[in-house]
Amino acid sequence: MNLTDAAPIKLLIADDHPVVRDGLSSMFARDPEFEVLGEAADGAEAVRLAQALRPDVVLMDLRMPGMDGVTAITELARRGVAVRVLVLTTYDTDSHVLPAIEAGATGYLLKDAPRDELLRAVRAAAQGDAVLSPSVATRLMNPVPHARRGPAQPAGTRGPGVGGGRRHQP
């Protein structure tokens, strides 16, 4: 089956900046693979619209007036709304990334992502794949600087029951 035969990926865009919503809506509307169902200016509106419109993916900003993005993600999960949430924000600190992922975000991208990367990320999120911007992935993979972890140990050389304990005879 080619992409023209597939149903478009239905999107909801949640961001408090009208120019960002307009730009994202226009970008996705130009691609027949996507259908923008609606736009929300805050988390509460995003939750309401997601329940009513049943998009495949919500592009969710984190910092919005009223209900923020993390609270909206949590509320969508609490209400059992089956939607993938792809965070699209300018913030890549642990204090932003971890709460969003813990709340149930499928992915986390930064607003400086190139167009093609954003389109790929929405496709992947719609399929249930985790999506992380490179800087966020690096941050999550290296949460503690190597110098604080101590020297690297070859696999199986330390720890109870892993190459260092007594052998049990049958």
N, C-alpha and C positions, 0 to 999 in steps of 0.2 A: 504494500500500500504506500503510495507517495503522500507527501505532506498536503497536497491539494485535496486529497480524499478524506483526510482526517478532520474531525470537528476542531474548530479553533479553540485555543486555550483562553478561557474566560478570566478576565482580570478585574480586580478592584484596586484602585490607587488611593492610598491614604497618606496625605502630606498636608501640613498646614499652610504651605506656600502655594498660592494659586498658579504662579508661573511654573513651578515644578510639576504640579498636577497637569497643567496644560501641555507642557513639553513632553512628559511621559505619555500622556494620552495620545498626542499627535504621533509620537514615534511608534507606538504599538498599533495605532489605527492604520498606519501605512503598510503594515505587514499582515497579509491575509491569514497568517498562522495564529493571530491573536484577535481577541474581541474585548474591548474595554466596556465593562458593564456599568461602571459608575466610578465616582470619585468621592472621597470623604476628606473633610478638613480637620478631623480629630478622631481620636480612638473610639469614642462613643458612637459617632456616626459610622465609622468603619465596622464596628460590631453589628450595628443595626442593619447596615446595607449587606454585609456578608450573610447574615441570617436570611434576609429577604431575597437576595439575588443569587446566592449559592455559586460564587466564583470558584474557579480551580485554584487560583493563586491571589493572595493579597500582597501587594507591594506596600510595606508599612514603614513609615518614618518612625523614629523613636521619640523624638522630642516634639510634642504637640501640646497646645493648650488643653485644659480640661483633662481628659483621659489620655495618658501617654501610650506609646506603642507597646511597651511591655505589659502594661495593665490590659490593653486591648487583646493582646495575644493570650494572656491568662484567661480573660473573660470568654474569648472564643472557645477555648478548650473546655472551660467550665460548662458552657452551654452546649457542648457537643457539636459545634459547627465543624463539619468535615471540610477543612480548607487548609491549603499549604500557605504559610506566611513566610515571605521573603523580606527580611529587613533591608531597607535601602536608606542609608543614613550617612552622615559625615563623621560619626563617632566610632573609633575603633579601640577604645580603651577597655580593659577588663571589666570595669564597672558598668559598661554598656553592653558588651558582647555576651558575657556569661549570663546575666539575667534574661536576656532575650532568648538565648538558646535553652536555658532552663525552663522558660515559660512555654516553649514548644515551637519556636521558629524553625523552619526547615532550612533556612539559609540566612546569610548575613553578607551583604555587599555594601561597598562604599559608593557614594554618589559620584565619585570621580571615575567610576568604571567605564570603559569604552562601551559604545552602543552594542557591538557584537557580543561582548561578555555579558551584558545585561540580558540580551535576548536568549543566549545560551542558558544563563542562570534560571530564567523564568521557565524555559522548557524543562530543565532538569528538576526544578522544584515541583512542577506540575506532575512529573513522574515519581515524585517522592524521594528524589535524591538530595542529599545534603549538599549545600552550596556555600562556600566560604571565599571571601576575597583573599588574595594571597597574603596580605598583611595580617588579616585575622587568623588565617590558618597557621601562620608562623607563630603568632602570639599564643595560640592554643597548644601548639606542638611543643613550645619551649616556654612553659609558664614560669620556670625558675631558671635563672642563669646557670650555665654549666659549672661555673666556678663554685657555686654554692652546693651543688649536688655531690661533690667529691669526685675522686677519680673513677673513670669508667671501669667496669669489671666485665671480663668476658662472660658470656652466658654460662650459667651452671657452676660458677665458681664460688658463689657466696649464698648465704641464707640456709636456713634449716631444711634438711631433706633434699638439697640440690647439690650433690657432688661433695658436700663437706661433712655429712653425717656418717654414722656407722652403717655398714651394709647389713641388711637383715638376711639371715640364712634361712632357706625354706625348711 
